[in-house]
Amino acid sequence: MIYPVILCGGSGTRLWPLSRKSYPKQFTELVPGGTLLQATARRLSGAGYAAPCVLTGAEFRFIVTQQLTEAGVDPGAILIEPEGRNTAPAILAAALHLAKQDPEAVMLVAPSDHVIPDASAFRAAVARGMGAVSAGDLVTFGITPDRAETGYGYLELAGPARDGSPGKLRGFIEKPDHARAAEMLAAGTCLWNSGIFLFSVRDIVAAFAAHAPALMDPVARAVDGATADLGFLRLAPEPWQDADDISIDYAIMEKATNISAVPYPGHWSDLGGWDSVWRAQEPDEAGVVTHGPATAMDCRDTLLRSEDPEVALVGLGLEKVIAVATSDGVLVAGMDRAQDVKSVVARLKEKGVSQAEQFPKQHRPWGWFQSLAKGGRFQVKRIVVEPGATLSLQSHYHRSEHWIVVEGSARATIGGDRSLVTENESVYVPAGTRHRLENPGKVPLVLIEVQTGSYLGEDDILRYEDVYARP
């Protein structure tokens, strides 16, 4: 069996404003066929594949569960990282966890946010790599380049890549300038570094012991001290803090000598910038891609994308331009500046702009809410509660709330009273009163919440009971 390990973190900076820290790109349907996480999970499933092990952060654990359930994929384990420490500690944690189940396991490590449309061709490439794994090699997958790309790192093979068979790796090359990328494309011995790996648990743990021994103790203690929490496995936070923040490439792959690379000639993209999204969407004969209520007039080589049905985006006479609009942010950039979008996010954070990291629509274990309007002493939200879901028993110091049900039915607990509130009915929650909202029905509950008070921040909450074990 091959044990998929899906890395599901991310800072959400390269595809701003659609992707943000609170909801990175892997949870979004950037290309048809479900979200990137769902497509990854489906691709790494089927005969010969075990249930996946997913590594993610606490803030994403319920989103991961929901999306995998919608995709028909039952995860074998979801490991919660106390904080992001890059790919090396995450992969070692997964290896040590899997070793407890099957010391001879083979693990296939993949990011959750890549696009590989031909799942069967990719699984065939994985099968070609199994021979090298059996021989004790650590296998990485390289994408056969079709252009002189400067946004990717490269794998340099010892000889030309032939027939998709594994080849010995000579070394790693950082993102090159255009001239160097053109030279490597012409040479035919270099592949794009995909960040996808295949190796036995035994061999990768041995590689960590040999090349990154400082990681072994803190990660092992984090795994051994992990605690179960609502079906998740939380790695122990104190030892995890002692683990170096380092990538698998720097920690292991650039030091080990038993490395093979499997060429993959099919379509692949890490969607690492809006130019990659434009390319993956198959531009029309003018090189134009539109999405949502977007209209292009006399444009060439341009991406126009509106994520809000109420925001009409129009491009007139544009060439090599990226324009992306959400309900609370708009990006307009030259196509050749796609890799610099993360610097935009950094600038917005410096200015204290909330849109740098947060969406108006915020996901919670029970559903989601979206701020519709906000003033000095009021805020209006749309709240959607999934069937059977329950909010925490809570109170607020500084605000009162009015709930108006517009779809479905709500069971409302306010103080000592409990009642069923149906469509077109409303209830009032005074400040300081313990209250809880539940959806007892089989359809989503939609309500409008009007908050009034001197302080309306999300941190004005005191929880007494919570089925999701939040603090």
Protein Blocks (a to p, Z undefined) as FASTA:
>chain_A
ZZdddddedjhlmmcckbcfklcfklpcfbghiafklmmmmmmgcehiacddddddfklm
mmmmmmmmmnopacfbdcddfbaebjklmmmmmmmmmmmmommbccddddfkbccfblml
mmmmmmmmmmmmmnopacddddddfbdcfkbccdddfbdceehiacddfbdcddddfklm
mmmmmnopaccdehpacddfklmmmmmmmmmmmlmmmmmmmmmmpcceehiacddfklmm
mpccddfklmmmmmpmbbcddddfbdcdehlafklmmmmnopafkopacehjbddehiah
iacddfbfklccddehiahiacdddfkbccdddfklmmmmmmmmmmmmmnopaklmpcfb
dcdfklccddfbdcfkbccddddddehiacdddddfkbccddddfedjddddehjbccdd
dehiacdddehiacddddfbfbdcddddddedjbfcfklccdfbdfklpZZ
